[in-house]
Amino acid sequence: MSVEDPRLECALRAAAAAETIIRDSYRRGLAVRHKADQSPVTEADVACEKAIYSIIAEAFPDHGFFGEETGRRGNQGSSSLWLIDPIDGTKSFVRGYPFLSTQIALAENDQLVVGVSNAPLFGERAWAVAGRGAWLNDEPLGVSTVDQLSRATVSTGNLKTLAASAAWPALATLIGKTDRIRGYGDFYHYHLLAAGRIDVVVESDVNILDIAALKVVVEAAGGTMTELSGGPITVDSTTVLATNGLLHEEVCRLLAFSG
């Protein structure tokens, strides 16, 4: 580990505990139920979150906790809040393909400061501490130096809402100006962006638990991450524009839409 930090160390241990559960449960035909929003959940999701909470609560008993499956727990009056999605990509988990990850982030005084994005079935673990660099599988991360859209690779994800909005033609304009378009989705295109392998990510239909850790990773690697409108990422955000920073203003101007 290149950054010694007890908060990061705790997050990595929690991610490792969830990884064990994921590996033991993957493709085991677990029963699936659906939440009120019709998103799927399995016993593995809940077990992962409980394991993560147990590790974090033992290390930081005074912190708050906001999890995808068990909601808000711990000290909700604390200035430190852990944001957890134990299996981001449950649909992938249920269908038996490996685009899923565990997302663990820590916010202090409403600022995201630690992020771990662990994708065990994909063989990738990214982590970062704000202002102190980002790593993927022990290798330092850094965004690309591409500064022209004509040379940029753009990845998109979760575009259903965007496709039904007034912004759809603007996305088509953006695509027409780029070198290539891909749809890596989920955790993966943020890992690629932070590693300098792609240059722009456009996504809708997300929530803060999906993207909090990834925001820390992308920005610690030198990138920029906002809503599609250009506004800051908040607990209420549902869209993402993430770039290498050099392209952010131009892409935001082309999209020119309030999410």
C-alpha positions as CSV (number, residue, x, y, z in Angstrom):
1,M,0.0,0.0,0.0
2,S,1.5,3.4,-1.0
3,V,-0.5,5.5,1.4
4,E,-0.5,4.7,5.1
5,D,-3.9,5.8,6.5
6,P,-6.0,4.0,9.1
7,R,-9.2,5.0,7.3
8,L,-8.0,3.5,4.0
9,E,-6.6,0.4,5.8
10,C,-10.0,-0.1,7.3
11,A,-11.8,0.3,4.0
12,L,-9.5,-2.2,2.3
13,R,-10.1,-4.8,5.0
14,A,-13.8,-4.3,4.7
15,A,-13.6,-4.7,0.9
16,A,-11.6,-7.9,1.4
17,A,-14.3,-9.3,3.7
18,A,-17.0,-8.5,1.1
19,E,-14.8,-10.1,-1.6
20,T,-14.7,-13.4,0.2
21,I,-18.6,-13.4,0.4
22,I,-18.9,-12.5,-3.3
23,R,-16.5,-15.2,-4.4
24,D,-18.3,-17.8,-2.3
25,S,-21.7,-16.8,-3.6
26,Y,-21.1,-16.0,-7.3
27,R,-23.1,-18.3,-9.6
28,R,-24.6,-20.2,-6.7
29,G,-28.2,-19.6,-7.7
30,L,-29.1,-17.4,-4.7
31,A,-32.7,-16.3,-4.3
32,V,-33.5,-12.9,-5.6
33,R,-36.0,-10.4,-4.2
34,H,-36.9,-7.0,-5.4
35,K,-36.9,-3.8,-3.5
36,A,-39.6,-1.1,-3.8
37,D,-37.7,0.5,-6.7
38,Q,-37.6,-3.0,-8.4
39,S,-33.9,-3.3,-8.1
40,P,-32.7,-6.8,-7.2
41,V,-31.1,-7.8,-3.9
42,T,-29.7,-11.2,-2.7
43,E,-28.6,-12.5,0.6
44,A,-25.0,-11.9,-0.6
45,D,-25.7,-8.2,-0.8
46,V,-26.9,-8.1,2.8
47,A,-24.1,-10.3,4.1
48,C,-21.5,-8.2,2.4
49,E,-22.9,-5.0,3.9
50,K,-23.1,-6.5,7.4
51,A,-19.5,-7.6,7.1
52,I,-18.4,-4.2,6.0
53,Y,-20.3,-2.5,8.7
54,S,-18.9,-4.8,11.4
55,I,-15.3,-4.0,10.4
56,I,-15.9,-0.2,10.1
57,A,-17.9,0.0,13.3
58,E,-15.2,-1.8,15.3
59,A,-12.5,0.6,14.0
60,F,-14.5,3.8,14.1
61,P,-17.5,3.4,16.5
62,D,-18.3,7.1,16.5
63,H,-18.7,7.3,12.7
64,G,-22.0,7.3,10.7
65,F,-22.8,4.6,8.1
66,F,-25.1,4.8,5.0
67,G,-25.5,1.5,3.2
68,E,-27.4,0.5,0.1
69,E,-29.1,-2.5,1.9
70,T,-29.4,-1.6,5.6
71,G,-29.7,2.2,5.3
72,R,-28.3,4.6,7.9
73,R,-26.7,3.3,11.1
74,G,-24.2,4.3,13.6
75,N,-23.7,7.9,14.7
76,Q,-25.6,10.0,12.2
77,G,-24.6,13.2,14.0
78,S,-20.9,12.5,13.2
79,S,-19.0,14.6,10.8
80,S,-17.6,11.3,9.4
81,L,-20.0,9.2,7.2
82,W,-19.2,5.9,5.4
83,L,-21.0,5.4,2.1
84,I,-21.4,1.8,1.1
85,D,-22.7,-0.2,-1.9
86,P,-21.7,-3.8,-1.0
87,I,-22.4,-5.2,-4.5
88,D,-22.7,-2.4,-7.0
89,G,-24.0,-4.4,-10.0
90,T,-26.4,-6.8,-8.4
91,K,-28.0,-7.4,-11.8
92,S,-24.6,-8.5,-13.1
93,F,-24.2,-10.7,-10.0
94,V,-27.6,-12.3,-10.6
95,R,-27.0,-12.9,-14.3
96,G,-23.6,-14.3,-13.6
97,Y,-21.2,-11.9,-15.4
98,P,-18.4,-10.1,-13.6
99,F,-19.2,-6.4,-13.9
100,L,-19.8,-5.8,-10.2
101,S,-17.9,-4.2,-7.4
102,T,-17.9,-3.2,-3.8
103,Q,-17.9,0.6,-3.3
104,I,-16.7,2.0,0.0
105,A,-16.2,5.7,0.6
106,L,-15.7,8.0,3.6
107,A,-17.0,11.6,3.7
108,E,-15.6,14.0,6.4
109,N,-17.4,17.3,6.9
110,D,-19.3,16.6,3.6
111,Q,-16.1,16.1,1.6
112,L,-15.3,12.7,0.1
113,V,-11.8,11.8,1.4
114,V,-11.3,8.0,1.0
115,G,-12.5,5.7,-1.7
116,V,-12.1,1.9,-2.4
117,S,-13.6,0.3,-5.5
118,N,-13.1,-3.4,-5.4
119,A,-14.1,-5.6,-8.4
120,P,-12.9,-9.1,-7.3
121,L,-14.3,-11.1,-10.2
122,F,-12.7,-8.6,-12.6
123,G,-9.3,-8.6,-10.8
124,E,-9.3,-4.9,-10.1
125,R,-9.0,-3.0,-6.8
126,A,-8.7,0.8,-6.9
127,W,-8.2,3.0,-3.9
128,A,-7.4,6.6,-3.1
129,V,-7.1,9.2,-0.4
130,A,-8.1,12.7,-1.5
131,G,-5.0,14.7,-2.4
132,R,-2.6,11.8,-1.8
133,G,-2.8,9.8,-5.1
134,A,-4.8,6.8,-6.4
135,W,-3.8,3.2,-7.1
136,L,-5.0,0.2,-9.0
137,N,-3.6,-3.2,-8.0
138,D,-0.7,-1.4,-6.3
139,E,0.2,0.6,-9.5
140,P,-0.2,4.4,-9.3
141,L,-3.0,5.9,-11.4
142,G,-3.0,9.1,-13.5
143,V,-5.5,10.4,-16.0
144,S,-4.6,11.0,-19.7
145,T,-3.2,14.1,-21.2
146,V,-5.6,14.0,-24.2
147,D,-6.8,17.6,-24.7
148,Q,-8.8,17.3,-28.0
149,L,-12.1,15.6,-28.4
150,S,-11.1,14.3,-31.8
151,R,-8.5,12.1,-30.0
152,A,-10.7,11.2,-27.0
153,T,-12.4,7.9,-26.1
154,V,-15.8,8.4,-24.3
155,S,-17.6,5.7,-22.3
156,T,-21.3,5.8,-21.5
157,G,-23.5,4.0,-19.0
158,N,-27.0,3.8,-17.6
159,L,-28.4,6.1,-20.3
160,K,-32.1,5.2,-20.2
161,T,-33.2,8.4,-18.5
162,L,-30.8,10.5,-20.6
163,A,-32.2,8.9,-23.8
164,A,-35.7,10.2,-22.9
165,S,-34.5,13.7,-22.1
166,A,-33.8,16.8,-24.1
167,A,-30.0,16.1,-23.7
168,W,-30.1,13.1,-26.0
169,P,-29.3,15.1,-29.2
170,A,-26.5,16.9,-27.3
171,L,-24.9,13.5,-26.5
172,A,-25.1,12.6,-30.2
173,T,-23.2,15.8,-31.0
174,L,-20.6,14.9,-28.4
175,I,-20.2,11.4,-29.8
176,G,-19.7,12.8,-33.3
177,K,-16.8,14.9,-32.2
178,T,-14.9,12.1,-30.5
179,D,-12.4,9.5,-31.7
180,R,-14.4,6.5,-30.4
181,I,-17.4,5.7,-28.1
182,R,-17.6,2.8,-25.8
183,G,-20.0,1.6,-23.1
184,Y,-17.9,0.0,-20.4
185,G,-20.2,1.0,-17.6
186,D,-20.3,0.4,-13.8
187,F,-17.0,0.7,-11.9
188,Y,-14.9,-0.2,-15.0
189,H,-15.0,2.9,-17.0
190,Y,-14.0,5.0,-14.0
191,H,-11.0,2.7,-13.4
192,L,-10.1,3.1,-17.1
193,L,-10.4,6.9,-16.8
194,A,-8.3,7.1,-13.7
195,A,-5.7,5.0,-15.4
196,G,-5.5,7.2,-18.5
197,R,-6.9,4.6,-20.8
198,I,-10.1,6.5,-21.7
199,D,-10.8,10.2,-21.4
200,V,-14.5,10.9,-20.7
201,V,-17.4,9.1,-18.8
202,V,-21.0,10.1,-19.3
203,E,-23.6,8.4,-17.1
204,S,-27.1,8.8,-15.7
205,D,-29.4,6.8,-13.4
206,V,-26.8,6.6,-10.6
207,N,-26.9,7.4,-6.9
208,I,-24.2,8.6,-4.5
209,L,-23.5,5.1,-3.2
210,D,-22.6,4.0,-6.7
211,I,-20.1,6.8,-7.4
212,A,-18.7,8.2,-4.1
213,A,-15.7,6.0,-3.9
214,L,-15.1,6.4,-7.6
215,K,-15.1,10.2,-7.3
216,V,-12.3,10.0,-4.8
217,V,-10.3,7.7,-7.1
218,V,-10.8,9.7,-10.3
219,E,-10.0,13.0,-8.7
220,A,-7.0,11.7,-6.8
221,A,-5.7,10.5,-10.2
222,G,-6.0,14.0,-11.5
223,G,-9.5,13.9,-13.1
224,T,-12.7,15.9,-12.7
225,M,-16.1,14.5,-11.7
226,T,-19.3,16.5,-11.6
227,E,-22.9,16.1,-12.5
228,L,-23.7,16.3,-16.3
229,S,-24.8,19.9,-15.7
230,G,-21.4,20.7,-14.3
231,G,-22.7,21.1,-10.8
232,P,-20.9,19.4,-7.9
233,I,-21.6,15.7,-6.9
234,T,-23.9,15.6,-3.9
235,V,-25.9,13.0,-2.0
236,D,-28.8,13.7,-4.4
237,S,-26.8,13.4,-7.7
238,T,-28.1,11.0,-10.4
239,T,-25.8,11.9,-13.3
240,V,-22.1,12.0,-13.8
241,L,-19.6,13.7,-16.1
242,A,-16.1,12.4,-15.4
243,T,-13.1,13.5,-17.5
244,N,-9.4,13.8,-17.4
245,G,-10.0,17.5,-16.5
246,L,-8.6,18.8,-19.7
247,L,-11.8,18.0,-21.6
248,H,-14.3,18.8,-18.9
249,E,-15.3,22.3,-19.8
250,E,-15.7,21.5,-23.5
251,V,-17.8,18.4,-22.8
252,C,-19.9,20.1,-20.3
253,R,-20.6,23.0,-22.7
254,L,-21.5,20.5,-25.5
255,L,-24.0,18.6,-23.2
256,A,-25.3,21.9,-21.9
257,F,-28.1,20.3,-19.9
258,S,-29.3,20.4,-16.3
259,G,-29.5,16.9,-14.9
